[in-house]
Amino acid sequence: MDWLTEHKIPVGDWAETAVDWLKTYGRAFFDTLSDGLDWMIDGIVWCLQTPPMFLIIALFIALTWVLQRSWKVCVLVLLCLLFVVNQGYWEETTDSLALVLSSCVVCMGLGVPLGIFFAHRPKLYQTFSPILDLMQTLPAFVYLIPAIVFFGLGMVPGLFATVIFVLPAPIRLTYLGVSNTPTPLLEAAESFGATASQRLWKVELPYAFPQIMAGLNQVIMLSLSMVVISAYVGANGLGKPVVQALGRNDPGLGFESGFVIVAVAIMLDRMLRVNTK
């Protein structure tokens, strides 16, 4: 078996060469991208941390009522937020929410158009499907290495790694929703003289809306799962106390911050589970 290991495929060398090339020739692009993402994250953090804490909580409750029309869900969201405040993690929670919301903006902004594009070109989707598999199968820690090279330390490399890991979800679910639009609906639209854009906006997207919303829910949950990993590259938020607890072997701090993450996940899941019936 020595002959097999002696002729090792230089996957690591190829990856290092690609990263070095991007670092050399893409510096201006990555600097501009970093500034834009940093501005977006800072803007969201400012909106969440500058107003009084209980005003933000009231806005979350109001948004929950608009989306769900259920006082039970509103009470659940209120209890989750009060638990966060009670544990003293409000600032860390808003930092994590800024990262999650930024991820939603980027992933849905890219994933939904790409899902629509692939739904109209199924053969091309089959070609790119292994790449989407690779993006979600490759350990998320691997993405932190080029993220540090391109963006340094902070929230931006955490967002970069999160987007790569999360992006396949909205692409796949949007593709699934649009491509499964019943043929009779499309034929009926064509018989009434609908253009391609009218079929998209008035038939395909309304039919695919439940899947698109499921994609949004997946983006939120997967982004929240990246909070701890992002802390390893200097991202603020709920991941920091978890990493600190691991370094200090402090189970109390670990469970405390872990339950806060669970509370935030439950809150976002119930709050954004839009009724599409």
C-alpha positions in Angstrom: 0.0 0.0 0.0 3.0 2.3 0.2 2.8 3.0 -3.6 -0.7 4.5 -3.0 0.5 6.9 -0.3 3.6 7.8 -2.2 1.5 9.2 -5.0 -0.7 11.4 -2.8 -3.1 13.7 -4.7 -1.9 17.2 -3.7 -5.3 18.5 -2.6 -3.8 20.6 0.2 -1.2 22.2 -2.1 -3.9 23.0 -4.7 -6.1 24.7 -2.0 -3.1 26.6 -0.6 -2.2 27.8 -4.1 -5.8 28.9 -4.8 -5.9 30.9 -1.5 -2.6 32.5 -2.1 -3.7 33.5 -5.6 -6.9 35.0 -4.3 -5.0 36.8 -1.5 -2.6 38.3 -4.0 -4.9 39.3 -6.8 -8.2 39.8 -5.0 -7.0 42.0 -2.1 -8.9 45.1 -3.4 -12.1 43.0 -3.8 -11.9 41.4 -0.4 -11.1 44.8 1.3 -14.2 46.3 -0.3 -16.3 43.4 0.6 -15.1 43.4 4.2 -15.9 47.1 4.5 -19.4 46.6 3.1 -20.2 43.6 5.4 -18.7 45.4 8.4 -20.9 48.4 7.7 -24.0 46.2 7.5 -23.2 44.3 10.7 -22.3 47.5 12.6 -25.6 49.1 11.4 -27.7 46.2 12.7 -25.8 46.2 16.0 -26.4 49.9 16.4 -30.1 49.5 15.7 -30.4 46.7 18.3 -28.2 48.2 21.0 -28.7 52.0 20.9 -32.5 52.1 21.7 -33.6 51.1 25.2 -33.6 47.4 25.8 -37.3 47.1 26.6 -38.2 49.1 23.5 -36.4 46.5 21.3 -38.2 43.7 23.2 -41.5 45.5 22.6 -40.7 45.7 18.9 -39.9 42.0 18.8 -43.3 41.2 20.4 -45.1 43.5 17.9 -43.3 41.9 15.0 -44.3 38.5 16.3 -47.9 39.5 16.6 -47.9 40.8 13.0 -46.4 37.5 11.7 -48.2 35.0 13.9 -51.4 36.7 15.2 -51.1 34.5 18.3 -50.8 35.8 21.9 -49.3 32.4 22.9 -46.4 32.9 20.6 -46.0 36.5 21.7 -45.8 35.3 25.3 -43.2 32.6 24.4 -41.0 35.2 22.6 -41.4 37.6 25.6 -40.3 34.8 28.1 -37.3 33.9 25.9 -36.2 37.5 25.8 -36.7 38.0 29.5 -34.6 34.9 30.2 -31.8 36.4 28.1 -32.0 39.6 30.1 -32.2 37.7 33.4 -29.0 35.8 32.5 -27.2 39.1 31.6 -26.6 38.2 28.0 -28.5 41.0 26.2 -25.4 42.6 24.5 -24.1 39.2 23.4 -27.5 38.2 22.1 -27.8 41.4 20.0 -24.3 40.8 18.6 -25.4 37.3 17.6 -28.7 38.5 16.2 -26.7 41.0 14.0 -24.6 38.1 12.7 -27.7 36.0 12.0 -29.7 38.8 10.4 -26.7 39.7 8.2 -26.4 36.1 7.2 -30.1 36.1 6.3 -29.7 39.1 4.1 -26.8 37.7 2.2 -27.9 34.1 1.9 -31.5 34.9 0.9 -30.3 37.6 -1.4 -28.1 35.1 -3.2 -29.9 31.8 -2.6 -33.4 32.7 -3.8 -32.2 34.1 -7.2 -29.9 31.2 -7.7 -32.6 28.7 -6.8 -34.9 30.3 -9.4 -32.1 30.3 -11.9 -31.4 26.6 -11.4 -35.1 25.7 -11.3 -35.4 26.8 -14.9 -32.1 24.9 -15.8 -32.4 21.5 -14.1 -29.4 20.0 -15.9 -27.2 22.9 -14.7 -28.5 22.3 -11.2 -27.4 18.6 -11.4 -23.9 19.8 -12.3 -23.7 22.2 -9.4 -25.4 19.9 -6.9 -22.1 18.2 -5.8 -20.7 21.7 -5.1 -23.6 22.4 -2.8 -23.1 19.1 -1.1 -19.4 19.9 -0.6 -20.3 23.4 0.9 -22.4 21.8 3.6 -20.4 18.6 4.2 -17.0 20.2 4.6 -16.4 20.9 8.3 -17.3 24.5 9.1 -14.0 25.1 10.9 -12.2 24.7 7.5 -13.9 27.9 6.2 -12.4 29.9 9.1 -8.9 29.5 7.6 -9.4 31.4 4.4 -11.8 33.7 6.2 -8.9 34.8 8.5 -6.6 35.2 5.5 -9.0 37.3 3.5 -10.7 39.4 6.3 -8.6 39.1 9.5 -10.3 38.7 12.8 -13.8 40.0 13.8 -17.4 39.6 12.7 -16.8 39.6 9.0 -14.8 36.3 8.8 -17.5 34.7 11.0 -20.2 36.0 8.5 -18.1 34.7 5.6 -17.8 31.2 7.0 -21.5 31.2 8.0 -22.6 32.2 4.5 -20.6 29.5 2.7 -22.0 26.9 5.1 -25.6 28.1 5.0 -26.1 29.2 1.4 -27.0 25.8 0.0 -30.1 25.6 2.1 -32.1 28.5 0.4 -30.8 27.5 -3.0 -32.1 23.9 -2.6 -35.4 24.8 -1.1 -36.1 27.6 -3.6 -35.2 25.2 -6.4 -37.5 22.6 -5.0 -40.4 25.0 -4.7 -40.2 26.6 -8.1 -39.3 23.4 -10.0 -42.3 21.6 -8.5 -44.9 24.1 -9.7 -47.7 22.1 -11.2 -47.6 22.0 -15.0 -51.4 22.8 -15.3 -50.8 26.1 -13.4 -48.1 27.0 -15.8 -50.1 26.0 -18.8 -53.1 28.0 -17.6 -50.9 31.1 -17.2 -49.5 30.6 -20.7 -52.9 30.2 -22.1 -53.9 33.6 -20.7 -50.8 35.2 -22.4 -48.6 35.5 -19.3 -45.0 36.4 -20.0 -42.1 34.6 -18.4 -41.7 37.2 -15.7 -45.5 37.1 -15.0 -45.4 33.4 -14.6 -42.5 33.7 -12.2 -44.0 36.4 -10.0 -47.7 35.4 -10.1 -47.5 31.6 -10.3 -44.1 30.0 -9.5 -43.0 32.2 -6.5 -46.5 32.2 -4.8 -46.5 28.4 -5.1 -42.9 28.1 -3.9 -43.5 30.5 -1.0 -43.7 27.8 1.7 -40.4 26.3 0.6 -38.8 29.7 0.5 -39.9 30.4 4.0 -38.6 27.0 5.1 -35.3 28.1 3.5 -35.4 31.3 5.6 -36.0 29.2 8.7 -33.1 26.9 7.8 -30.8 29.9 7.3 -31.7 31.3 10.7 -31.2 28.0 12.5 -27.9 27.1 10.7 -26.6 30.6 11.2 -27.3 30.4 14.9 -25.4 27.0 15.0 -22.4 28.9 13.6 -22.3 31.4 16.4 -20.0 29.3 18.6 -17.7 28.5 15.6 -17.5 32.2 14.6 -16.3 33.1 18.1 -13.0 31.3 17.3 -12.2 34.1 14.7 -13.0 36.9 17.1 -16.8 37.4 16.3 -18.7 38.9 19.2 -21.8 37.3 20.5 -23.1 34.2 22.4 -20.3 32.1 21.1 -17.6 33.9 23.2 -18.8 32.7 26.6 -19.1 29.2 25.3 -15.5 29.3 24.0 -14.4 30.8 27.3 -16.2 28.1 29.3 -14.4 25.4 27.2 -11.0 27.1 27.8 -11.7 27.4 31.6 -13.4 24.0 31.9 -16.4 25.9 33.4 -19.6 23.8 33.0 -21.7 26.5 34.7 -20.8 29.2 32.2 -21.1 26.7 29.3 -24.6 25.6 30.2 -25.7 29.2 31.0 -24.7 30.6 27.6 -25.8 27.4 25.9 -29.4 27.7 27.3 -29.4 31.3 26.2 -28.6 30.2 22.6 -31.4 27.7 22.8 -33.8 30.4 24.0 -32.9 32.6 21.1 -33.3 29.7 18.6 -36.7 28.9 20.0 -37.7 32.5 19.8 -36.6 33.0 16.2 -38.1 29.7 15.1 -41.6 30.4 16.6 -41.5 34.1 15.6 -40.7 33.6 11.9 -42.7 30.4 11.4 -45.1 32.2 9.0 -48.5 30.5 8.4 -48.7 29.9 4.7 -52.0 28.0 4.7 
